[in-house]
Amino acid sequence: MQGIGRIPVTINGSKAIAVTDVDVSEPKTQVQKATADGTVIRSEGVPLPKFTLKGGLLKDKQVFLSLFDEASKQGQVDLGYRLGTEEYVLVDCGLDNIQVSSDSNGTATFSVSGVATERLLVA
């Protein structure tokens, strides 16, 4: 069995070719409560999807940031990603941080992080 080497990313269906690193998390608060009779009960919150994407800065145009901005102007940004044969969509995404950096070795990268309202398995 072969492992997944890359996780392709799309923004509203368009390929985000400059993305090299993908990190999606979906934290959900878990609370334990001990009752007076010694019973432990658990309750949980709702999942709160988060993402961080990193990639290379291109010399002529910043494709990822341009795609995200264009999608924002259309009203809603949905990020898609594929894990093997399963495809997921992060719905109604917003960025909470944009970072660019470079070093003396000629490496220029971007990193964006943000949140979504939900994560859906679509295929």
N, CA, C and O atoms as CSV, one atom per row, in Angstrom:
chain,resi,resn,atom,element,x,y,z
A,1,MET,N,N,0.845,-1.175,0.000
A,1,MET,CA,C,0.000,0.000,0.000
A,1,MET,C,C,0.891,1.239,0.000
A,1,MET,O,O,1.866,1.316,0.747
A,2,GLN,N,N,0.550,2.186,-0.831
A,2,GLN,CA,C,1.360,3.394,-0.978
A,2,GLN,C,C,0.751,4.532,-0.162
A,2,GLN,O,O,-0.470,4.667,-0.083
A,3,GLY,N,N,1.610,5.342,0.439
A,3,GLY,CA,C,1.151,6.492,1.206
A,3,GLY,C,C,0.885,7.695,0.317
A,3,GLY,O,O,1.301,7.742,-0.841
A,4,ILE,N,N,0.182,8.666,0.888
A,4,ILE,CA,C,-0.094,9.915,0.172
A,4,ILE,C,C,1.152,10.781,0.220
A,4,ILE,O,O,1.719,10.999,1.291
A,5,GLY,N,N,1.579,11.272,-0.926
A,5,GLY,CA,C,2.769,12.120,-0.983
A,5,GLY,C,C,2.448,13.600,-0.906
A,5,GLY,O,O,3.187,14.374,-0.298
A,6,ARG,N,N,1.346,13.988,-1.524
A,6,ARG,CA,C,0.961,15.403,-1.556
A,6,ARG,C,C,-0.544,15.512,-1.325
A,6,ARG,O,O,-1.303,14.587,-1.613
A,7,ILE,N,N,-0.950,16.657,-0.802
A,7,ILE,CA,C,-2.372,16.940,-0.621
A,7,ILE,C,C,-2.712,18.118,-1.516
A,7,ILE,O,O,-2.374,19.256,-1.190
A,8,PRO,N,N,-3.382,17.864,-2.652
A,8,PRO,CA,C,-3.744,18.970,-3.536
A,8,PRO,C,C,-4.813,19.856,-2.906
A,8,PRO,O,O,-5.694,19.372,-2.196
A,9,VAL,N,N,-4.726,21.161,-3.176
A,9,VAL,CA,C,-5.634,22.155,-2.607
A,9,VAL,C,C,-6.294,22.941,-3.723
A,9,VAL,O,O,-5.658,23.261,-4.728
A,10,THR,N,N,-7.585,23.254,-3.545
A,10,THR,CA,C,-8.301,24.117,-4.479
A,10,THR,C,C,-8.964,25.258,-3.710
A,10,THR,O,O,-9.281,25.137,-2.526
A,11,ILE,N,N,-9.160,26.355,-4.410
A,11,ILE,CA,C,-9.901,27.493,-3.868
A,11,ILE,C,C,-11.091,27.709,-4.791
A,11,ILE,O,O,-10.925,28.095,-5.948
A,12,ASN,N,N,-12.286,27.460,-4.282
A,12,ASN,CA,C,-13.513,27.540,-5.086
A,12,ASN,C,C,-13.357,26.783,-6.408
A,12,ASN,O,O,-13.808,27.245,-7.455
A,13,GLY,N,N,-12.714,25.618,-6.344
A,13,GLY,CA,C,-12.563,24.755,-7.510
A,13,GLY,C,C,-11.324,24.974,-8.353
A,13,GLY,O,O,-11.020,24.140,-9.206
A,14,SER,N,N,-10.586,26.078,-8.147
A,14,SER,CA,C,-9.361,26.344,-8.913
A,14,SER,C,C,-8.145,25.811,-8.162
A,14,SER,O,O,-8.036,25.984,-6.948
A,15,LYS,N,N,-7.234,25.164,-8.881
A,15,LYS,CA,C,-6.035,24.597,-8.252
A,15,LYS,C,C,-5.158,25.686,-7.653
A,15,LYS,O,O,-4.876,26.695,-8.299
A,16,ALA,N,N,-4.729,25.475,-6.416
A,16,ALA,CA,C,-3.802,26.381,-5.734
A,16,ALA,C,C,-2.403,25.788,-5.883
A,16,ALA,O,O,-1.907,25.116,-4.978
A,17,ILE,N,N,-1.774,26.040,-7.026
A,17,ILE,CA,C,-0.541,25.334,-7.396
A,17,ILE,C,C,0.662,25.699,-6.535
A,17,ILE,O,O,1.593,24.901,-6.433
A,18,ALA,N,N,0.679,26.862,-5.920
A,18,ALA,CA,C,1.848,27.279,-5.150
A,18,ALA,C,C,1.897,26.671,-3.750
A,18,ALA,O,O,2.912,26.794,-3.066
A,19,VAL,N,N,0.810,26.012,-3.308
A,19,VAL,CA,C,0.760,25.447,-1.948
A,19,VAL,C,C,1.646,24.207,-1.868
A,19,VAL,O,O,1.546,23.298,-2.692
A,20,THR,N,N,2.517,24.190,-0.854
A,20,THR,CA,C,3.402,23.044,-0.646
A,20,THR,C,C,3.104,22.292,0.648
A,20,THR,O,O,3.331,21.084,0.714
A,21,ASP,N,N,2.606,22.966,1.667
A,21,ASP,CA,C,2.336,22.348,2.968
A,21,ASP,C,C,0.889,22.631,3.371
A,21,ASP,O,O,0.412,23.761,3.272
A,22,VAL,N,N,0.207,21.591,3.824
A,22,VAL,CA,C,-1.199,21.696,4.204
A,22,VAL,C,C,-1.365,21.171,5.622
A,22,VAL,O,O,-0.885,20.088,5.957
A,23,ASP,N,N,-2.052,21.953,6.451
A,23,ASP,CA,C,-2.349,21.524,7.821
A,23,ASP,C,C,-3.798,21.901,8.115
A,23,ASP,O,O,-4.140,23.082,8.175
A,24,VAL,N,N,-4.640,20.896,8.296
A,24,VAL,CA,C,-6.045,21.121,8.629
A,24,VAL,C,C,-6.311,20.469,9.971
A,24,VAL,O,O,-5.953,19.312,10.190
A,25,SER,N,N,-6.933,21.206,10.859
A,25,SER,CA,C,-7.314,20.628,12.150
A,25,SER,C,C,-8.761,20.989,12.439
A,25,SER,O,O,-9.296,21.965,11.913
A,26,GLU,N,N,-9.378,20.186,13.281
A,26,GLU,CA,C,-10.777,20.403,13.622
A,26,GLU,C,C,-10.968,20.157,15.119
A,26,GLU,O,O,-11.559,19.155,15.522
A,27,PRO,N,N,-10.463,21.080,15.934
A,27,PRO,CA,C,-10.599,20.879,17.376
A,27,PRO,C,C,-12.058,20.931,17.819
A,27,PRO,O,O,-12.860,21.711,17.304
A,28,LYS,N,N,-12.377,20.075,18.792
A,28,LYS,CA,C,-13.711,20.032,19.366
A,28,LYS,C,C,-13.532,19.889,20.872
A,28,LYS,O,O,-12.980,18.894,21.342
A,29,THR,N,N,-13.989,20.867,21.621
A,29,THR,CA,C,-13.838,20.858,23.070
A,29,THR,C,C,-14.548,19.651,23.676
A,29,THR,O,O,-15.691,19.349,23.331
A,30,GLN,N,N,-13.859,18.974,24.575
A,30,GLN,CA,C,-14.412,17.844,25.318
A,30,GLN,C,C,-14.388,18.208,26.804
A,30,GLN,O,O,-13.367,18.656,27.326
A,31,VAL,N,N,-15.513,18.013,27.471
A,31,VAL,CA,C,-15.612,18.360,28.887
A,31,VAL,C,C,-16.064,17.133,29.670
A,31,VAL,O,O,-17.052,16.483,29.326
A,32,GLN,N,N,-15.314,16.830,30.738
A,32,GLN,CA,C,-15.705,15.752,31.643
A,32,GLN,C,C,-16.291,16.362,32.907
A,32,GLN,O,O,-15.776,17.346,33.437
A,33,LYS,N,N,-17.385,15.758,33.383
A,33,LYS,CA,C,-18.019,16.233,34.603
A,33,LYS,C,C,-18.219,15.040,35.525
A,33,LYS,O,O,-18.798,14.026,35.135
A,34,ALA,N,N,-17.735,15.174,36.746
A,34,ALA,CA,C,-17.934,14.128,37.744
A,34,ALA,C,C,-19.149,14.502,38.581
A,34,ALA,O,O,-19.222,15.599,39.135
A,35,THR,N,N,-20.096,13.582,38.667
A,35,THR,CA,C,-21.304,13.841,39.443
A,35,THR,C,C,-21.079,13.459,40.906
A,35,THR,O,O,-20.073,12.837,41.248
A,36,ALA,N,N,-22.006,13.832,41.743
A,36,ALA,CA,C,-21.890,13.564,43.178
A,36,ALA,C,C,-21.846,12.070,43.492
A,36,ALA,O,O,-21.271,11.667,44.503
A,37,ASP,N,N,-22.449,11.249,42.634
A,37,ASP,CA,C,-22.434,9.802,42.891
A,37,ASP,C,C,-21.236,9.107,42.257
A,37,ASP,O,O,-21.164,7.878,42.275
A,38,GLY,N,N,-20.297,9.862,41.697
A,38,GLY,CA,C,-19.076,9.288,41.131
A,38,GLY,C,C,-19.157,8.941,39.656
A,38,GLY,O,O,-18.186,8.443,39.087
A,39,THR,N,N,-20.275,9.190,39.039
A,39,THR,CA,C,-20.416,8.954,37.604
A,39,THR,C,C,-19.723,10.077,36.841
A,39,THR,O,O,-19.825,11.247,37.207
A,40,VAL,N,N,-19.027,9.709,35.790
A,40,VAL,CA,C,-18.387,10.716,34.934
A,40,VAL,C,C,-19.182,10.804,33.640
A,40,VAL,O,O,-19.432,9.798,32.976
A,41,ILE,N,N,-19.571,12.016,33.297
A,41,ILE,CA,C,-20.264,12.235,32.040
A,41,ILE,C,C,-19.419,13.165,31.174
A,41,ILE,O,O,-18.616,13.957,31.666
A,42,ARG,N,N,-19.629,13.038,29.895
A,42,ARG,CA,C,-18.844,13.827,28.943
A,42,ARG,C,C,-19.789,14.606,28.052
A,42,ARG,O,O,-20.837,14.109,27.638
A,43,SER,N,N,-19.396,15.845,27.765
A,43,SER,CA,C,-20.116,16.639,26.769
A,43,SER,C,C,-19.091,17.217,25.814
A,43,SER,O,O,-17.905,17.306,26.131
A,44,GLU,N,N,-19.560,17.605,24.650
A,44,GLU,CA,C,-18.636,18.129,23.659
A,44,GLU,C,C,-19.209,19.341,22.960
A,44,GLU,O,O,-20.423,19.510,22.848
A,45,GLY,N,N,-18.301,20.179,22.494
A,45,GLY,CA,C,-18.681,21.360,21.726
A,45,GLY,C,C,-18.812,21.017,20.252
A,45,GLY,O,O,-18.860,19.848,19.871
A,46,VAL,N,N,-18.867,22.032,19.452
A,46,VAL,CA,C,-18.953,21.832,18.003
A,46,VAL,C,C,-17.546,21.899,17.402
A,46,VAL,O,O,-16.682,22.591,17.941
A,47,PRO,N,N,-17.305,21.196,16.300
A,47,PRO,CA,C,-15.990,21.267,15.661
A,47,PRO,C,C,-15.746,22.666,15.090
A,47,PRO,O,O,-16.648,23.283,14.523
A,48,LEU,N,N,-14.529,23.148,15.247
A,48,LEU,CA,C,-14.127,24.470,14.755
A,48,LEU,C,C,-12.937,24.308,13.818
A,48,LEU,O,O,-11.792,24.374,14.266
A,49,PRO,N,N,-13.184,24.093,12.510
A,49,PRO,CA,C,-12.103,23.834,11.566
A,49,PRO,C,C,-11.135,25.014,11.438
A,49,PRO,O,O,-11.535,26.178,11.397
A,50,LYS,N,N,-9.848,24.667,11.377
A,50,LYS,CA,C,-8.766,25.635,11.184
A,50,LYS,C,C,-7.833,25.090,10.111
A,50,LYS,O,O,-7.794,23.884,9.867
A,51,PHE,N,N,-7.086,25.975,9.475
A,51,PHE,CA,C,-6.128,25.520,8.468
A,51,PHE,C,C,-4.916,26.439,8.440
A,51,PHE,O,O,-4.990,27.618,8.788
A,52,THR,N,N,-3.804,25.863,8.015
A,52,THR,CA,C,-2.586,26.608,7.706
A,52,THR,C,C,-2.060,26.061,6.386
A,52,THR,O,O,-1.918,24.850,6.216
A,53,LEU,N,N,-1.776,26.951,5.467
A,53,LEU,CA,C,-1.223,26.573,4.171
A,53,LEU,C,C,0.072,27.339,3.957
A,53,LEU,O,O,0.151,28.536,4.237
A,54,LYS,N,N,1.079,26.646,3.462
A,54,LYS,CA,C,2.365,27.270,3.171
A,54,LYS,C,C,2.723,26.976,1.725
A,54,LYS,O,O,2.285,25.981,1.148
A,55,GLY,N,N,3.526,27.860,1.153
A,55,GLY,CA,C,3.928,27.631,-0.223
A,55,GLY,C,C,5.020,28.555,-0.673
A,55,GLY,O,O,5.503,29.398,0.083
A,56,GLY,N,N,5.402,28.384,-1.917
A,56,GLY,CA,C,6.456,29.197,-2.502
A,56,GLY,C,C,5.895,30.442,-3.159
A,56,GLY,O,O,4.823,30.418,-3.763
A,57,LEU,N,N,6.633,31.519,-3.033
A,57,LEU,CA,C,6.261,32.759,-3.718
A,57,LEU,C,C,6.796,32.692,-5.141
A,57,LEU,O,O,7.962,32.366,-5.363
A,58,LEU,N,N,5.947,32.999,-6.085
A,58,LEU,CA,C,6.322,32.942,-7.493
A,58,LEU,C,C,6.802,34.312,-7.954
A,58,LEU,O,O,6.345,35.338,-7.450
A,59,LYS,N,N,7.711,34.324,-8.901
A,59,LYS,CA,C,8.348,35.568,-9.331
A,59,LYS,C,C,7.382,36.562,-9.960
A,59,LYS,O,O,7.474,37.762,-9.699
A,60,ASP,N,N,6.446,36.074,-10.796
A,60,ASP,CA,C,5.597,37.016,-11.526
A,60,ASP,C,C,4.267,37.335,-10.844
A,60,ASP,O,O,3.811,38.476,-10.919
A,61,LYS,N,N,3.634,36.371,-10.183
A,61,LYS,CA,C,2.323,36.615,-9.592
A,61,LYS,C,C,2.126,35.693,-8.400
A,61,LYS,O,O,2.536,34.532,-8.430
A,62,GLN,N,N,1.502,36.208,-7.358
A,62,GLN,CA,C,1.241,35.395,-6.174
A,62,GLN,C,C,-0.108,34.699,-6.359
A,62,GLN,O,O,-1.152,35.205,-5.946
A,63,VAL,N,N,-0.055,33.537,-6.987
A,63,VAL,CA,C,-1.251,32.832,-7.427
A,63,VAL,C,C,-2.193,32.540,-6.266
A,63,VAL,O,O,-3.394,32.792,-6.368
A,64,PHE,N,N,-1.669,32.015,-5.168
A,64,PHE,CA,C,-2.547,31.652,-4.062
A,64,PHE,C,C,-3.290,32.857,-3.516
A,64,PHE,O,O,-4.512,32.825,-3.372
A,65,LEU,N,N,-2.554,33.925,-3.211
A,65,LEU,CA,C,-3.198,35.108,-2.640
A,65,LEU,C,C,-4.177,35.734,-3.629
A,65,LEU,O,O,-5.228,36.232,-3.225
A,66,SER,N,N,-3.845,35.714,-4.915
A,66,SER,CA,C,-4.756,36.234,-5.932
A,66,SER,C,C,-6.037,35.416,-6.007
A,66,SER,O,O,-7.132,35.973,-6.084
A,67,LEU,N,N,-5.897,34.086,-5.985
A,67,LEU,CA,C,-7.076,33.220,-6.011
A,67,LEU,C,C,-7.971,33.462,-4.805
A,67,LEU,O,O,-9.193,33.537,-4.933
A,68,PHE,N,N,-7.359,33.585,-3.637
A,68,PHE,CA,C,-8.129,33.790,-2.408
A,68,PHE,C,C,-8.858,35.135,-2.464
A,68,PHE,O,O,-10.037,35.219,-2.122
A,69,ASP,N,N,-8.156,36.181,-2.894
A,69,ASP,CA,C,-8.775,37.505,-2.990
A,69,ASP,C,C,-9.933,37.509,-3.984
A,69,ASP,O,O,-10.982,38.094,-3.712
A,70,GLU,N,N,-9.750,36.860,-5.135
A,70,GLU,CA,C,-10.802,36.794,-6.157
A,70,GLU,C,C,-12.022,36.064,-5.615
A,70,GLU,O,O,-13.154,36.502,-5.825
A,71,ALA,N,N,-11.798,34.956,-4.919
A,71,ALA,CA,C,-12.910,34.198,-4.343
A,71,ALA,C,C,-13.634,35.019,-3.278
A,71,ALA,O,O,-14.859,34.960,-3.178
A,72,SER,N,N,-12.894,35.773,-2.490
A,72,SER,CA,C,-13.498,36.629,-1.457
A,72,SER,C,C,-14.418,37.669,-2.078
A,72,SER,O,O,-15.489,37.958,-1.544
A,73,LYS,N,N,-13.997,38.229,-3.206
A,73,LYS,CA,C,-14.814,39.233,-3.893
A,73,LYS,C,C,-16.121,38.643,-4.416
A,73,LYS,O,O,-17.113,39.355,-4.568
A,74,GLN,N,N,-16.117,37.345,-4.691
A,74,GLN,CA,C,-17.319,36.679,-5.189
A,74,GLN,C,C,-18.279,36.322,-4.053
A,74,GLN,O,O,-19.417,35.927,-4.310
A,75,GLY,N,N,-17.837,36.455,-2.806
A,75,GLY,CA,C,-18.741,36.247,-1.687
A,75,GLY,C,C,-18.306,35.213,-0.675
A,75,GLY,O,O,-18.374,35.485,0.524
A,76,GLN,N,N,-17.864,34.045,-1.092
A,76,GLN,CA,C,-17.493,33.001,-0.144
A,76,GLN,C,C,-16.292,32.230,-0.658
A,76,GLN,O,O,-16.190,31.945,-1.851
A,77,VAL,N,N,-15.379,31.893,0.250
A,77,VAL,CA,C,-14.198,31.114,-0.107
A,77,VAL,C,C,-14.345,29.714,0.473
A,77,VAL,O,O,-14.515,29.550,1.681
A,78,ASP,N,N,-14.278,28.711,-0.387
A,78,ASP,CA,C,-14.285,27.317,0.032
A,78,ASP,C,C,-12.958,26.695,-0.381
A,78,ASP,O,O,-12.574,26.769,-1.548
A,79,LEU,N,N,-12.261,26.086,0.561
A,79,LEU,CA,C,-10.992,25.407,0.282
A,79,LEU,C,C,-11.249,23.913,0.176
A,79,LEU,O,O,-11.833,23.306,1.074
A,80,GLY,N,N,-10.807,23.327,-0.928
A,80,GLY,CA,C,-10.940,21.891,-1.099
A,80,GLY,C,C,-9.590,21.217,-0.959
A,80,GLY,O,O,-8.556,21.802,-1.281
A,81,TYR,N,N,-9.604,19.985,-0.476
A,81,TYR,CA,C,-8.374,19.192,-0.438
A,81,TYR,C,C,-8.744,17.720,-0.547
A,81,TYR,O,O,-9.834,17.298,-0.160
A,82,ARG,N,N,-7.809,16.959,-1.083
A,82,ARG,CA,C,-8.048,15.541,-1.345
A,82,ARG,C,C,-7.070,14.693,-0.529
A,82,ARG,O,O,-5.867,14.951,-0.492
A,83,LEU,N,N,-7.630,13.678,0.118
A,83,LEU,CA,C,-6.832,12.682,0.837
A,83,LEU,C,C,-7.081,11.337,0.164
A,83,LEU,O,O,-8.060,10.653,0.460
A,84,GLY,N,N,-6.192,10.973,-0.736
A,84,GLY,CA,C,-6.403,9.749,-1.504
A,84,GLY,C,C,-7.617,9.913,-2.395
A,84,GLY,O,O,-7.637,10.784,-3.265
A,85,THR,N,N,-8.646,9.074,-2.184
A,85,THR,CA,C,-9.861,9.163,-2.990
A,85,THR,C,C,-10.943,10.017,-2.332
A,85,THR,O,O,-11.986,10.259,-2.940
A,86,GLU,N,N,-10.717,10.472,-1.120
A,86,GLU,CA,C,-11.716,11.274,-0.415
A,86,GLU,C,C,-11.443,12.759,-0.591
A,86,GLU,O,O,-10.308,13.215,-0.458
A,87,GLU,N,N,-12.501,13.507,-0.892
A,87,GLU,CA,C,-12.369,14.948,-1.088
A,87,GLU,C,C,-13.150,15.687,-0.006
A,87,GLU,O,O,-14.301,15.361,0.286
A,88,TYR,N,N,-12.498,16.687,0.580
A,88,TYR,CA,C,-13.092,17.485,1.645
A,88,TYR,C,C,-13.174,18.946,1.213
A,88,TYR,O,O,-12.398,19.402,0.374
A,89,VAL,N,N,-14.119,19.667,1.795
A,89,VAL,CA,C,-14.233,21.101,1.559
A,89,VAL,C,C,-14.362,21.808,2.894
A,89,VAL,O,O,-15.195,21.448,3.726
A,90,LEU,N,N,-13.530,22.819,3.088
A,90,LEU,CA,C,-13.672,23.729,4.222
A,90,LEU,C,C,-14.552,24.874,3.736
A,90,LEU,O,O,-14.192,25.582,2.795
A,91,VAL,N,N,-15.692,25.056,4.367
A,91,VAL,CA,C,-16.721,25.985,3.896
A,91,VAL,C,C,-16.559,27.354,4.548
A,91,VAL,O,O,-16.268,27.454,5.740
A,92,ASP,N,N,-16.750,28.402,3.759
A,92,ASP,CA,C,-16.766,29.791,4.226
A,92,ASP,C,C,-15.488,30.138,5.004
A,92,ASP,O,O,-15.537,30.455,6.192
A,93,CYS,N,N,-14.359,30.072,4.315
A,93,CYS,CA,C,-13.053,30.291,4.938
A,93,CYS,C,C,-12.704,31.777,5.038
A,93,CYS,O,O,-13.046,32.575,4.165
A,94,GLY,N,N,-12.030,32.116,6.103
A,94,GLY,CA,C,-11.491,33.456,6.281
A,94,GLY,C,C,-10.075,33.364,6.804
A,94,GLY,O,O,-9.767,32.496,7.621
A,95,LEU,N,N,-9.212,34.252,6.341
A,95,LEU,CA,C,-7.816,34.266,6.783
A,95,LEU,C,C,-7.683,35.085,8.055
A,95,LEU,O,O,-8.249,36.173,8.164
A,96,ASP,N,N,-6.929,34.557,9.019
A,96,ASP,CA,C,-6.633,35.339,10.220
A,96,ASP,C,C,-5.165,35.738,10.305
A,96,ASP,O,O,-4.772,36.491,11.196
A,97,ASN,N,N,-4.342,35.225,9.363
A,97,ASN,CA,C,-2.938,35.626,9.348
A,97,ASN,C,C,-2.344,35.363,7.958
A,97,ASN,O,O,-2.580,34.316,7.356
A,98,ILE,N,N,-1.578,36.327,7.469
A,98,ILE,CA,C,-0.809,36.180,6.231
A,98,ILE,C,C,0.627,36.552,6.557
A,98,ILE,O,O,0.888,37.608,7.133
A,99,GLN,N,N,1.553,35.681,6.187
A,99,GLN,CA,C,2.968,35.939,6.465
A,99,GLN,C,C,3.785,35.601,5.226
A,99,GLN,O,O,3.556,34.575,4.586
A,100,VAL,N,N,4.727,36.456,4.892
A,100,VAL,CA,C,5.681,36.170,3.824
A,100,VAL,C,C,7.079,36.288,4.393
A,100,VAL,O,O,7.328,37.090,5.294
A,101,SER,N,N,7.988,35.488,3.867
A,101,SER,CA,C,9.371,35.559,4.361
A,101,SER,C,C,10.328,35.130,3.260
A,101,SER,O,O,9.951,34.461,2.298
A,102,SER,N,N,11.569,35.537,3.434
A,102,SER,CA,C,12.628,35.103,2.525
A,102,SER,C,C,13.923,35.025,3.316
A,102,SER,O,O,14.040,35.568,4.415
A,103,ASP,N,N,14.897,34.332,2.725
A,103,ASP,CA,C,16.203,34.239,3.381
A,103,ASP,C,C,17.311,34.508,2.372
A,103,ASP,O,O,17.046,34.696,1.185
A,104,SER,N,N,18.537,34.527,2.841
A,104,SER,CA,C,19.669,34.859,1.977
A,104,SER,C,C,20.013,33.746,0.991
A,104,SER,O,O,20.852,33.943,0.113
A,105,ASN,N,N,19.376,32.575,1.123
A,105,ASN,CA,C,19.615,31.467,0.200
A,105,ASN,C,C,18.673,31.482,-0.995
A,105,ASN,O,O,18.690,30.565,-1.816
A,106,GLY,N,N,17.845,32.533,-1.096
A,106,GLY,CA,C,16.948,32.650,-2.237
A,106,GLY,C,C,15.613,31.958,-2.067
A,106,GLY,O,O,14.908,31.715,-3.047
A,107,THR,N,N,15.260,31.640,-0.837
A,107,THR,CA,C,13.977,31.003,-0.577
A,107,THR,C,C,12.965,32.056,-0.145
A,107,THR,O,O,13.195,32.789,0.816
A,108,ALA,N,N,11.848,32.126,-0.857
A,108,ALA,CA,C,10.768,33.045,-0.499
A,108,ALA,C,C,9.488,32.226,-0.350
A,108,ALA,O,O,9.110,31.483,-1.255
A,109,THR,N,N,8.829,32.366,0.791
A,109,THR,CA,C,7.651,31.557,1.077
A,109,THR,C,C,6.517,32.404,1.648
A,109,THR,O,O,6.724,33.519,2.128
A,110,PHE,N,N,5.319,31.839,1.581
A,110,PHE,CA,C,4.175,32.448,2.248
A,110,PHE,C,C,3.559,31.431,3.194
A,110,PHE,O,O,3.716,30.222,3.019
A,111,SER,N,N,2.862,31.933,4.185
A,111,SER,CA,C,2.106,31.101,5.111
A,111,SER,C,C,0.817,31.844,5.421
A,111,SER,O,O,0.843,33.024,5.773
A,112,VAL,N,N,-0.304,31.159,5.291
A,112,VAL,CA,C,-1.589,31.748,5.656
A,112,VAL,C,C,-2.283,30.785,6.605
A,112,VAL,O,O,-2.137,29.568,6.495
A,113,SER,N,N,-3.029,31.342,7.527
A,113,SER,CA,C,-3.849,30.524,8.403
A,113,SER,C,C,-5.228,31.142,8.491
A,113,SER,O,O,-5.414,32.338,8.267
A,114,GLY,N,N,-6.183,30.304,8.821
A,114,GLY,CA,C,-7.530,30.806,8.905
A,114,GLY,C,C,-8.486,29.789,9.495
A,114,GLY,O,O,-8.084,28.742,10.003
A,115,VAL,N,N,-9.754,30.127,9.415
A,115,VAL,CA,C,-10.815,29.292,9.980
A,115,VAL,C,C,-11.903,29.075,8.940
A,115,VAL,O,O,-11.990,29.801,7.949
A,116,ALA,N,N,-12.727,28.069,9.180
A,116,ALA,CA,C,-13.870,27.777,8.331
A,116,ALA,C,C,-15.075,27.492,9.223
A,116,ALA,O,O,-14.926,27.203,10.410
A,117,THR,N,N,-16.252,27.574,8.649
A,117,THR,CA,C,-17.449,27.311,9.452
A,117,THR,C,C,-17.729,25.811,9.586
A,117,THR,O,O,-18.320,25.379,10.576
A,118,GLU,N,N,-17.304,25.009,8.588
A,118,GLU,CA,C,-17.476,23.569,8.686
A,118,GLU,C,C,-16.566,22.860,7.696
A,118,GLU,O,O,-16.066,23.458,6.743
A,119,ARG,N,N,-16.363,21.566,7.945
A,119,ARG,CA,C,-15.593,20.703,7.045
A,119,ARG,C,C,-16.523,19.609,6.565
A,119,ARG,O,O,-17.139,18.906,7.367
A,120,LEU,N,N,-16.623,19.468,5.234
A,120,LEU,CA,C,-17.524,18.494,4.647
A,120,LEU,C,C,-16.755,17.453,3.847
A,120,LEU,O,O,-15.799,17.790,3.148
A,121,LEU,N,N,-17.159,16.202,3.942
A,121,LEU,CA,C,-16.680,15.150,3.058
A,121,LEU,C,C,-17.609,15.168,1.857
A,121,LEU,O,O,-18.804,14.904,1.996
A,122,VAL,N,N,-17.071,15.481,0.657
A,122,VAL,CA,C,-17.931,15.639,-0.511
A,122,VAL,C,C,-17.792,14.507,-1.534
A,122,VAL,O,O,-18.662,14.351,-2.391
A,123,ALA,N,N,-16.744,13.733,-1.463
A,123,ALA,CA,C,-16.605,12.601,-2.403
A,123,ALA,C,C,-15.741,11.519,-1.788
A,123,ALA,O,O,-15.504,10.487,-2.417
